[in-house]
Amino acid sequence: MIRSQFVGFGAYLPERIVTNAEMAQKVDTSDEWIVERTGIRQRHIAAEGQLTSDLALESARNALKSAGLTAADVDLVLVATATPDNTFPATATKVQAALGMTHGFAFDVQAVCSGFIYALSVADNFIKAGQVKTALVIGAETFSRILDWNDRTTCVLFGDGAGAVVLRAGAGKGDISDHGILSTHLHSDGRHYGLLQVDAGPSRGQAVGYVHMEGREVFRHAVSNLTSVLEETLAHNGIGPKNVDWVVPHQANKRILDGTARKLDFPLERVVVTVDRHANTSAASVPLALAEAVGDGRIKPGHLVLLEAMGGGFTWGAALARM
């Protein structure tokens, strides 16, 4: 059986760090207010002229270096993003060109904060179908460009960054002992479209718009949906929470992370947390957290890892993988 195995991890964060204290100088808020409600202490913000493709490219180069591969080895480039450089063409094609690739194919995936999980599933299916041997999967965002910096309910929550993984086809036996992606589980419910959205777009007035969110409703749905999809993933693979070494969640809010872990009776010390330093980087948050935990040695070869995320749409999903 073909498995999509993780062979490289990369991350990139813009140099500029904005603390809660600096945010408090811009809007009516405080470090205490932000930390208590979100767990966020700082975020990285892209420099003027620094594009989503720039962040994605740096994370991609780091992932390829980690894998010991070059762009010549890559068949597919996927960029999960809600903040593309342009309406079109796809940001992934800019990354493809910057890497020097003149072969294979590249496209974007848009599922907001769930984007990386969706892109991972797409790449996994291309690999399992035998159409692709090596895939570069990137989550990259410059959410700072779609924030109303006078709205304290949203501007304190988000940051910019990019994370990437390299997947390569490998042999497996078809059971839980295999290395690589074991299963992916995707969901959406468009009835909640308006609870987390950007209020403009090309067909709604040729503007970019700003993020708007009904915080309490998003929180309620997030804990419920994420708990459900994680239970679905565990049941599908015939395992329980005790069999999982690490959970790498979307880094939206520390209270969502804690609430989901409690519902699953999963130890908080085995949940990778970066939201305090990165804030919510949307599609970039899962690969950024994954790259950090692999890089510092917490996640080791052979570990069973649950990845999960929920974003606007609503979209949500999970993936189980053995590193």
N, C-alpha and C positions, 0 to 999 in steps of 0.2 A: 504494500500500500504506500502511495506517495504521501508524505507529510511535508508541510511548509515549516522548515526549521529556522530558528533565529540564529544568525551567524554574525550579526553586527548591530551595534547600538550607537547612536549619536545624539548630541544635544547642542543647542546654541541659544544663549540668552543675550539680549542687547546689553551694552555696557552700563547704560544709565539705570540707576536704581532710585525709585521714588518711595520714600518711607511714608508711614501714616502721618507723621508729624508734618511732612511737606504737604500732604493732602489736606490736612487741617488748616493750612494757610490759604487753600483755594476754595474750600466749601465748609459749610457748618457741620463739622464732625470732629472726632478726636481719636487718638490712638486707642483709648480704652473702648470707645463705642465700636470701632471697627473690629478689634480683636475679639471682643465679647460676642459679637454677632456672626463673625465669619472665620476667625482664626488667622486672618491675613495681617501681616506686619509690614510687608513691602511688596513691590512689584517692579519688573523690568519694563522699560518703555523704549521703543525703537527710536533711533535718532532721526532727525529730519532728513528725508531723502532715502532712508533705509526701508526697503520694501519687503513684503511677505516672501517674495522669491529669494531675497538676499538671506533671510533667516533660514529658509528651507534649504538653500544651497549649502550653507555652513554645516547644518546638522547632517545633511546627506554626505558631505565629504568626511565628516567625523565618523559616520556609520560605516562607510566604505573602508576607511582606514582601520577601524576596529575589526572589520571582517577580513582584512587582508586582500581585498578585491579592488578592482578599478571599474570605471564606468563601462569599459568594454565588456565586462561580465554581466551587466544588467540588461534585462529584457523589457522591464516594465517600471515606469516611474509613476507613482500615485501621490498626489498631494491632497490631503484633507484640509480644507480651509473654508471659512466663511468670509474671509477678508482677502480676496484675490487682488493681484496687482491691477488687473483690468477686468471689465465685464467679460471680455474674451480677448484673446485666446486663453486657454487654461494656463495657470501659473506653472503647472507641472511641465509644460513644454519649454518654458523659460529655464527651468532647472535642468531639463534634459539637454538643452543647448549649451548651458554654462558648464555642464559636466563634460562636454565634448562628444556627446552621444549623437550619432547619425543613424542609429538602428533602433529597433524595438518600437515601443509606443508609450505615450504619456497622456494622462488626463487627470482632472480634479474630481474630488468627491465632496459633496456638500451635505453634511448632516449636522452642522454646527458643532456643539461640544461632543457629540457622538461620532464625529467624522472619522477619527482615527480607527475606532472599532469597526465602522462600516468599511473603511478602506482596507483594513486588515482582512476582513471577510472576503472582499472582492479579490484581493491578491491571492488569498488562500485558494479560492475556487479556480482562478486561472492556473495556479500551480498544480492543483489536484487534477485538473482537466488535461494537463500535459502541454498547455499552450505557452507556458512560461517556466523557465528554470530558476531565474533569479529576479526578485522584485525588490525595489526600493520604495518603502512606504513611509511617508512623511506627514506629520501634522504640523502646520505652521500658521501663525496668526499675528496680525497687527491690530488687535482689538482697540488699541488706543485711538485709532483713526475713526472709529464709529461710536465713540463715547461723547455724551454731553457732559463736559467737565464742570457744569454747574449743577448737575443732578447727583446729589450725594448717595442716592439709593443704588446707583449703577457705577459711577466712575471709580469708586473705591474698590470695586470687586475684581477688575480685570487687569491683565498684563499681557505683554507680548513675548513670543518665544517660538522655538521650533524643536521638534524631536523626530528622530528617524530610526527605522530598523531595516536591516537587510534580511530578507527571507530567501531561503534556497531549498529546492526540492531535495528530499532525502527519503530513504527507505524506512518504512515502519511495519510493524506486525499487525496494526489495526486495533491495538488495545491501549489501555491507560498508561502503559509503561513506555509508549513511544515518545520520542523527543519531537517538539514542534507543536503546531496548533492542533488541538484535539477536537475542538468544536467551537462554532460561533453562533450567536443567537441575537437576531435583530428584530426590533419592533418600532412602530410609530403609531401615533394617533393624532391626525390632523384636526380633530375637534378642538384641540387646545392651542391652535396656531397663534392666537392673539395674546397668550399669557407670557410669551417670551419671544420678542421679535424686534427687527429693525423696521422703523416706520416709513421706509421709502425704498425705491428700487427703480431700475430702468423703465419698467412699464407702469410705474406709479408716479411719474413726474420727473424722471431723469435726474434723480438726486440719490445720494448715498444714504442719508438718514442716520438716526441714532438708535441705540439699544434702549428698549423699554421692557420692563419686567414687572410682573405681579409676584413679588417675592414670596409671600406666604403660600400662595397656590403652587408656585414652582417647587418650593421646599416640600410641601405635602406630597405632590406627585412624585418627586425625585426619590424620596425614601421608599414609597410604596413600589414604584416601578423598578427601582434598582434591586430591592429585596426580592421581588418576584423573578426578575431575569437571572439573578444569581442562584436562586433556588432551582429554577428551570435548568440552568447549566450544570449544577451539581447532580440533579436527578438524572439528566441525560447521560452523564458519565458514570453513574452508579457510585458516587462518592459523597462524603459529608464534609462539613467545614473543617473537621480535624485533619482531613487528608491534604488540605491546601496549605502550602508553605507561606505564600504571600498573596495579599490582595493589592492590586495597583488600580486605584479608582481615579475617575475624573476628579480633578482638584477644584471643585466649585466652592465649597463651604465646609469648614471643619465640622459643623453640626450635622451636615448631611452624611459625612464620612462616619462620624460616631454613631448616628442613629441607625444607619444601615448595618454597621458592624454589630451593634447590640441586638438587632432583630434576628441576625443570623448566628448570634452567640459566637462571634469571631473575635479573637483577642486583638485589642487595639494595637498591641506592640508588633503585630504582623501585618499591619496596614501601612503601606508606604504613603507618607504625608509630605507634600512639598508646598501646599497651599499657603503656608505661612510666609514663604520666601518668593513664590512665583505668582501668587494670586490665581485667578481663573484665567488660564491661557487657552480656553476653548479646546479645539482639536489638538493643540500641542501638549495639553496637560498630561495625558496618559503616557505618550512616548518620552516626555521629559522626565517624569517620575520613574519610568522603567529604566531609562538610561542611567539615572542617578543611582538607583538601587543596585543595578548590575555593576556599575563602575566602582561603587564603594564596597562591593563584596557581600552585600546582604543577600541578594539573589544570586544563587550559585547554579552551575550546571546540574541538571537533574531535578531542580526545584519545580514544584507544581504551582503555577501562578494564575490567578483570576484577574482579568482586566475588565473594567466596566465603566460605562459613561451614560449620561443622559443630557440631551440638549433640546433646543427649540424645535418645534414641530408638532407635538413633542416627538423626539426620536430617542431611543435608548437601546442598549445592547451590551453583550458580554462575550468574552472569549476565554477559553481555558487552554493553557499551553504548558508544556514541559520544556524548560530551558535546556 
